[in-house]
Amino acid sequence: MRDKPIKHTPLRRAVKLPVWGDLFIRLGLVFFLIGLVVMIHWWDRTGLVDHHDGNVSFLDVVYFTMISITTTGFGDIAPISNHARLIEAVIVTPIRFAVVFIFVGTAYNFIIRRSWEKWRMARIQGQLSGHIVVLGYGVSGSQAVAELVERGSDPHNIVVIDPSEERLVEAEQLGCNVMAGDATRDETLKDVRISKASNVLVSAGRDDTSILIVLTARSLAPEVPISVVVRAEDNESLAMQAGANNVINPVRFTGLLLAGSAKGAHIADYLADLASITGRVQLVERPVKPEEVGKPLTELTSGGKGLRIYREGQPLGFWEQECTVLKMGDVIVEIVPTLERDG
């Protein structure tokens, strides 16, 4: 029996200033303005009269300031000199309006901002197209997002779905669109317009969950490339049958690094170098350029080292005869120096 589905929350994206931060700024400004008026009244207390005992103390000044700003006006303390009345008209009255506007604005801000955010995210959600959907933000998912951002992907073009709110905080801080929900549910994936995505990356932490997510995603997005992380070798074929285009086994990759280090001190270092944008070289996959058609794989216009081409889905190594003549539609895998590519 399937577990009770996780109710997904609306898509959201971090704002520059949190609501509570805005609230504290507003309250700080209010207290500053009130303090300013208190100091002005205290400085000009000789222009005030207390009809109760005739003595204007500091407490009386604070009291008068509060009833003046709030326009309560009991009349027990009042300005009597022309100088004091001028201060009330020119300084205190504008401050009174400012304080009222701040309070009213704060009250409305909570309502307006929430409504605005709902409208903004609904608009973003409705316009999602060509985006990257990351399903699962554990170790592999978070590393994938960080690498995508490092490679130049716009975080606003990345949508992260994970059931854990705690894990989503990091992705939200990067600027990604995030949603707390169950990625195995059709409605969750439909809400992020998965059929319009450019790529789907799946890393749920468990092979069975990841394969179920692939099945769900493939049924909703038949043409979108899907990559999935699985950890058990016998689950790789199941992931492919579920509809994954690429199956990544981190355990196997770790084994490759270990085996490489046994065969040479620098092989593992070079493999890791290829895998990350921060390395000196980088693996790049791209379509053949029109000016490269008819040329061999060894004469790429990018200046990179061609390793393999994919022709009609068939992989061909640089040593094979077919790679001596590039054709339109070929997909090239090459090594490019990172600095040269960035430049």
PyMOL commands that set and color helices and strands:
alter all, ss='L'
color gray80, all
select helices_A, chain A and resi 19-43+45-47+58-69+82-127+139-150+155-157+165-173+186-191+194-196+207-220+233-242+250-263+267-275+290-292+321-324+338-342
alter helices_A, ss='H'
color red, helices_A
select strands_A, chain A and resi 48-50+77-79+132-135+158-162+177-180+199-202+226-229+246-248+281-287+305-311+314-317+331-337
alter strands_A, ss='S'
color yellow, strands_A
deselect
rebuild
show_as cartoon
